[in-house]
Amino acid sequence: MSAGRGAVTPRPHLMASGTSMCPGCGGLQVVKQIYEHLGRDVVFVNAAGCLTLLAPYPTTPFQSSWIYTSMASAPAGAQGLVDAIEVLRSKGRISGRRRIHVVVLTGDGAANGIGLSSTSGALDRRLDFYYLCYDNEGYGNTGHQTSPATPEGARTSTDALGPGCSQPKKDLFSIWAAHEPSYLATVIGAEPQDLARKVERARGCQGPKMFIALAPCPTGWGFDPKDAGRIGHLAVSTGVWALRERVDGKTVHTKIPRPRRLVEDYLRAQKRFQHLFSPVRRDDVIQRIQARITDAWEDWFRGQPTRPRA
Amino acid sequence: MIAGSEGSQRSQRSERRLLTGNQAAAWGARLGGVDYVPAFPITPQTEIIEALAAWFDDGSLMGRLTMFESEHSMMTAAGTAAAAGARTFTATSSQGLLYSLEMMYAVAGWRVPFVMVNVSRGLASPITLESDHNDVLAARDTGFLQIHCATAQEVLDAVLIAFRWSEDRRVRLPVIVNQDGFSLSFTREPVDIPNEDAVRAFLPTRGDLDETLSGPSPQSLGVAVLDGSTYSYFRYQMERAAQGALPVLLDIEKEFESMTGRRFLPIDEYRMHDAEMAIVVVGSLGTQAMVAVDEMRAEGVRVGLVRPRVLRPFPRNALALTLGRMRGVAVVDQDLSPGFGGILHGEIAAALYARPEPRPSLTSYIGGLGGRFVSVTEFKRIVDETVVASITGHVPPPRLLFTDEEARSIRMLQQIADDAPQYELGAPFASGLEGDRA
């Protein structure tokens, strides 16, 4: 598919507005975009998380099917669906003309922890499906507790008083990459052109098509919903959220921030990091976070045949 | 054996083979025209999925078997595949059933039809491979219907009936077909395998694809509700469907009888026509109890055997009617709810309490845990005690069956382990039913 800039624009709005998501939800933003690129021939398979409340009885914002499974087993639910559709098609019991996209939709809690085993199983079996992890860096639906995706220094409702989360964010991209899915990318709702190109590219792939979307979360991260786009842009321009794509065993960055802004700009904009700036500025922690980001980019640049300009 | 009326066509001829309970289960799925088998291995069930995998590979079966990474995933896939319209079959046992339990509740609530064979095995701890019913009874409240088998023939028949039952629009609930590990799963018995054409007439291809998840339509399954009334409404729908499943089974059973000549009633009664005393057991322990009944009948005791084939829906009225006219009823549970006792005993008591007095004296015995043998002698002693209870009106406390011989062998193991017993064996822990083990 085309990888040219601005080649793809979203289709007319398929997804209804007025859901029960929080204003400014970065997860909703990315689901809406991906859905509108894939079109109506979709079955969503959901795991417990914020977006479970997209389709409470008797409403749905989709013109497509939706099935809620459990927190741990949405990829297995996708496997059952894909297997059934393929078997019934081969027996001529359902028409074979249209391709049904089965899309697993989970948060970072399910993706990084309780659902990792079922994801690994689906990847190992080369299941032909999409997986969208909307990563709001905490157990959002229960009030934003620390999850494996919570970054170092972030305060959550279980790291509310001290120095914040003590661990760096779990590297789900590498864990998924080790399974060599057909397509793997990071995206963010604030970069719709990048996202559009990636969905189009994934459409051409048979097998697992994996997306991790950073999902800025006004309630969990502490910012005004109107700033959701700005926070997303800051995540990219500071290099916190690297927009990447991995196909055929090779990872490329689809957007290299030049120059990279200091991570401080991103941290300062969110209440969850305020304790790093007042009452006492924690240069040690801020520098550790900055060093981790700088090192990750430098590592990647070093691995390139021609060193890109940073 | 020739099924149906005199002059049946050759195509209706069945075939008799020696099959283990597990092979009979696999044959049930094969004859049922299964489309999809999500699988995960566990002893003593694995032979079932191995047989099905071989048939998918050699072309005897058209469809797919997918190996999952856990029973939790396997159960999820069974639910979604059934929702998409595939005739789905799976099998598990013991720890596997428990690992999938969250999804058992979920998929029953999806109201999707499929069949799962559970090969009963005791639960950890301690770990065992041998049979008891605590695994399947943990699924008692999930919304799955439950059929319990005593013979390999019954396993095959139950799988075929279960597909029809599960897919019936009045029911639309998944069904467990239970068989005991080892004593049935690995025991060869002669089994009549019905002819495939006859089965296809009894069990046509699933025809309910229009109701299921299709992609471009705004249908949702398994979603959240926002208040107790809506939640209750859906749970009550399940209860109505489960309760209503008994008369549906009787309809299906009549058709099944005309195909095979075999009955499949919710409760199996043995020598109950003029009985005054009844033994109640579930599963293959029933065959041992039948031997005991025969011997006691020869001695002039008017005793019979009642074996519920269906535990969910619970055939309360039929049980109350049959057992209500007894002088004494002895329930032998192959399960244990610590702090309560026998689970089946509690359910039988609930059924009987709806009857007007006089009610039978109801005794309770725990036996057969982890594959522990229950001897004919023990069954006889159980009936003797229940006779005494029915005369005196004094019902003994629940008994935990354990012989002196077993007590001696445990003491030997404890000596090796340098371990002291927490409680001394002996009344009321021993049954007092020590002695020879026939």
Interface residues (C-beta under 8 A of the other chain):
Chain A: R40 D41 V42 V43 V45 T52 L53 A55 P56 Y57 T60 F62 Q63 S64 S65 W66 I67 Y68 T69 S70 A72 S73 A74 P75 A76 G77 A78 Q79 G80 L81 D83 A84 I85 E86 V87 L88 S90 K91 R93 I94 R98 I100 H101 S117 S118 S120 G121 D124 R125
Chain B: D35 Y36 P38 M62 G63 R64 T66 F68 E69 S70 H72 S73 M74 M75 T76 A77 A78 G79 T80 A81 A82 A83 A84 G85 A86 T88 E102 M103 A106 W110 T205 L209 L213 S214 G215 P216 S217 P218 Q219 S220 L221 G222 V223 A224 V225 L226 T230
